[in-house]
Amino acid sequence: MPSLRSDREAEDFVATADLTQYDLSGFKPMRFEIEPKPDVAQPW
């Protein structure tokens, strides 16, 4: 996967890339937070 340095680069890549040329079988789902949540119990 290419290194994308901006939202614009990422948007262009997603809009135009042929993802069949990449082996994405090793990718795993992940969760991340843009902003930390308050200290509360998480349901997962």
N, CA, C and O atoms as a MOPAC input file, in Angstrom:
PM7 MOZYME 1SCF
protein

 N      0.84300 1    -1.16600 1     0.00000 1
 C      0.00000 1     0.00000 1     0.00000 1
 C      0.89500 1     1.23800 1     0.00000 1
 O      1.92600 1     1.26700 1     0.67200 1
 N      0.50000 1     2.23900 1    -0.74400 1
 C      1.29800 1     3.46300 1    -0.76600 1
 C      1.13700 1     4.25800 1     0.53200 1
 O      0.13000 1     4.14000 1     1.23000 1
 N      2.12900 1     5.05200 1     0.83000 1
 C      2.05000 1     5.94700 1     1.97400 1
 C      1.30000 1     7.20200 1     1.53100 1
 O      1.73000 1     7.89300 1     0.60700 1
 N      0.19800 1     7.48700 1     2.18100 1
 C     -0.62800 1     8.64200 1     1.81700 1
 C     -0.46200 1     9.70200 1     2.89600 1
 O     -0.69200 1     9.43500 1     4.07600 1
 N     -0.06900 1    10.88900 1     2.49900 1
 C      0.29900 1    11.92400 1     3.46000 1
 C     -0.78500 1    12.96200 1     3.72000 1
 O     -0.58400 1    13.87800 1     4.51800 1
 N     -1.91800 1    12.83300 1     3.06500 1
 C     -2.99200 1    13.80000 1     3.31000 1
 C     -4.34200 1    13.13600 1     3.04300 1
 O     -4.41800 1    12.08800 1     2.40200 1
 N     -5.38100 1    13.75100 1     3.53500 1
 C     -6.73100 1    13.25600 1     3.26200 1
 C     -7.00000 1    13.26900 1     1.76400 1
 O     -7.62200 1    12.35200 1     1.22800 1
 N     -6.53200 1    14.30800 1     1.09800 1
 C     -6.74600 1    14.42400 1    -0.35200 1
 C     -6.07800 1    13.26100 1    -1.10100 1
 O     -6.67900 1    12.66900 1    -1.99700 1
 N     -4.84600 1    12.94400 1    -0.73000 1
 C     -4.16600 1    11.80700 1    -1.35200 1
 C     -4.93500 1    10.51200 1    -1.10400 1
 O     -5.07600 1     9.68700 1    -2.00700 1
 N     -5.43200 1    10.33300 1     0.11600 1
 C     -6.19300 1     9.12600 1     0.44800 1
 C     -7.48700 1     9.06700 1    -0.35200 1
 O     -7.84600 1     8.01200 1    -0.87500 1
 N     -8.18900 1    10.18900 1    -0.45100 1
 C     -9.43700 1    10.22700 1    -1.22200 1
 C     -9.18400 1     9.90000 1    -2.69300 1
 O     -9.93400 1     9.13700 1    -3.30200 1
 N     -8.13400 1    10.47500 1    -3.25400 1
 C     -7.79100 1    10.20300 1    -4.65500 1
 C     -7.43200 1     8.73600 1    -4.85300 1
 O     -7.84500 1     8.11500 1    -5.83300 1
 N     -6.66500 1     8.18900 1    -3.92400 1
 C     -6.26900 1     6.78600 1    -4.02700 1
 C     -7.48900 1     5.87400 1    -3.98800 1
 O     -7.62700 1     4.98400 1    -4.82800 1
 N     -8.37200 1     6.09000 1    -3.01900 1
 C     -9.57000 1     5.25000 1    -2.89000 1
 C    -10.45900 1     5.37900 1    -4.12300 1
 O    -11.05700 1     4.39700 1    -4.56300 1
 N    -10.54700 1     6.57100 1    -4.67500 1
 C    -11.41400 1     6.80000 1    -5.83300 1
 C    -10.86700 1     6.18200 1    -7.11600 1
 O    -11.63800 1     5.83600 1    -8.01100 1
 N     -9.54600 1     6.04000 1    -7.21600 1
 C     -8.97600 1     5.62700 1    -8.49900 1
 C     -8.19000 1     4.32400 1    -8.47300 1
 O     -7.88200 1     3.78200 1    -9.53500 1
 N     -7.85800 1     3.80800 1    -7.30700 1
 C     -6.97400 1     2.63700 1    -7.22200 1
 C     -7.68000 1     1.35400 1    -7.63700 1
 O     -8.87600 1     1.17600 1    -7.40400 1
 N     -6.92000 1     0.47700 1    -8.25000 1
 C     -7.37800 1    -0.88100 1    -8.52900 1
 C     -6.81500 1    -1.75100 1    -7.40900 1
 O     -5.66500 1    -2.18600 1    -7.46900 1
 N     -7.62900 1    -2.00000 1    -6.39000 1
 C     -7.14500 1    -2.71100 1    -5.20900 1
 C     -6.85900 1    -4.18200 1    -5.47400 1
 O     -6.28900 1    -4.85500 1    -4.61500 1
 N     -7.23800 1    -4.69800 1    -6.63700 1
 C     -6.94600 1    -6.09700 1    -6.94700 1
 C     -5.44800 1    -6.32900 1    -7.12000 1
 O     -4.99900 1    -7.47400 1    -7.09400 1
 N     -4.67400 1    -5.27200 1    -7.29400 1
 C     -3.22700 1    -5.44500 1    -7.43000 1
 C     -2.52200 1    -5.56300 1    -6.08000 1
 O     -1.31500 1    -5.80200 1    -6.03700 1
 N     -3.24900 1    -5.40000 1    -4.99000 1
 C     -2.67800 1    -5.48900 1    -3.64900 1
 C     -3.17400 1    -6.75200 1    -2.95600 1
 O     -4.34000 1    -7.12300 1    -3.08900 1
 N     -2.28800 1    -7.41000 1    -2.21800 1
 C     -2.67600 1    -8.56000 1    -1.40500 1
 C     -3.05900 1    -8.03200 1    -0.02600 1
 O     -2.19400 1    -7.72100 1     0.79300 1
 N     -4.34700 1    -7.93600 1     0.22000 1
 C     -4.84600 1    -7.38400 1     1.48200 1
 C     -5.21700 1    -8.48000 1     2.47700 1
 O     -5.86000 1    -8.19700 1     3.48800 1
 N     -4.82400 1    -9.71700 1     2.21100 1
 C     -5.22700 1   -10.83900 1     3.06400 1
 C     -4.64200 1   -10.74800 1     4.46900 1
 O     -5.19700 1   -11.33500 1     5.39700 1
 N     -3.55000 1   -10.03500 1     4.64700 1
 C     -2.94700 1    -9.90700 1     5.96500 1
 C     -3.51700 1    -8.76900 1     6.79700 1
 O     -3.16500 1    -8.61500 1     7.96700 1
 N     -4.38200 1    -7.98200 1     6.20800 1
 C     -4.97100 1    -6.86400 1     6.94900 1
 C     -5.92700 1    -7.38600 1     8.00800 1
 O     -6.62200 1    -8.38000 1     7.80100 1
 N     -5.95200 1    -6.70400 1     9.14200 1
 C     -6.84900 1    -7.06900 1    10.22900 1
 C     -7.62400 1    -5.82900 1    10.65200 1
 O     -7.09100 1    -4.71900 1    10.62900 1
 N     -8.89700 1    -6.02000 1    11.04200 1
 C     -9.66500 1    -4.86700 1    11.51100 1
 C     -9.02400 1    -4.28000 1    12.77500 1
 O     -8.46200 1    -5.00400 1    13.59700 1
 N     -9.12000 1    -2.99000 1    12.90600 1
 C     -8.64400 1    -2.35100 1    14.12700 1
 C     -9.54900 1    -1.18100 1    14.47600 1
 O    -10.22700 1    -0.61600 1    13.61800 1
 N     -9.54200 1    -0.84000 1    15.72800 1
 C    -10.32100 1     0.30800 1    16.20200 1
 C     -9.34600 1     1.39500 1    16.62700 1
 O     -8.27600 1     1.11300 1    17.16400 1
 N     -9.72300 1     2.61700 1    16.38400 1
 C     -8.92500 1     3.72500 1    16.87500 1
 C     -9.84900 1     4.88400 1    17.17400 1
 O    -10.96300 1     4.96200 1    16.65500 1
 N     -9.37400 1     5.78000 1    18.01500 1
 C    -10.17000 1     6.92900 1    18.42600 1
 C     -9.51500 1     8.19800 1    17.90600 1
 O     -8.29800 1     8.36300 1    17.98700 1
 N    -10.33400 1     9.08600 1    17.37400 1
 C     -9.82700 1    10.39300 1    16.97100 1
 C     -9.55900 1    11.23600 1    18.21800 1
 O     -8.54800 1    11.93400 1    18.30300 1
 N    -10.47400 1    11.16200 1    19.18000 1
 C    -10.31200 1    11.84400 1    20.45700 1
 C    -10.54200 1    10.82400 1    21.55900 1
 O    -11.42100 1     9.97300 1    21.43100 1
 N     -9.77400 1    10.88900 1    22.64000 1
 C     -9.98700 1     9.94000 1    23.73700 1
 C    -11.39700 1    10.06400 1    24.31000 1
 O    -11.94500 1    11.16100 1    24.41800 1
 N    -11.96000 1     8.93900 1    24.66800 1
 C    -13.27500 1     8.92200 1    25.30500 1
 C    -13.09500 1     9.10300 1    26.81100 1
 O    -12.01600 1     8.84700 1    27.34500 1
 N    -14.14600 1     9.54200 1    27.48900 1
 C    -14.06000 1     9.63800 1    28.95200 1
 C    -13.82400 1     8.25500 1    29.55900 1
 O    -14.10200 1     7.23900 1    28.92200 1
 N    -13.32000 1     8.21900 1    30.77000 1
 C    -13.05800 1     6.94600 1    31.44700 1
 C    -14.36300 1     6.26700 1    31.83100 1
 O    -14.89600 1     6.48900 1    32.91800 1
 N    -14.86900 1     5.44200 1    30.93200 1
 C    -16.07200 1     4.64600 1    31.18900 1
 C    -15.82100 1     3.24200 1    30.67300 1
 O    -14.96100 1     3.03400 1    29.81700 1
 N    -16.56400 1     2.28500 1    31.18700 1
 C    -16.42300 1     0.90300 1    30.73700 1
 C    -16.84600 1     0.78400 1    29.27900 1
 O    -17.86800 1     1.34000 1    28.87500 1
 N    -16.06500 1     0.06500 1    28.50000 1
 C    -16.37700 1    -0.15100 1    27.09300 1
 C    -17.16000 1    -1.45200 1    26.93800 1
 O    -16.86500 1    -2.42500 1    27.63200 1
 N    -18.14700 1    -1.49400 1    26.05000 1
 C    -18.97800 1    -2.68700 1    25.90000 1
 C    -18.27600 1    -3.84000 1    25.19500 1
 O    -18.82300 1    -4.94200 1    25.17400 1
 N    -17.10200 1    -3.64400 1    24.62100 1
 C    -16.45200 1    -4.74100 1    23.91200 1
 C    -15.35100 1    -5.26400 1    24.70700 1
 O    -14.67200 1    -6.19900 1    24.28200 1

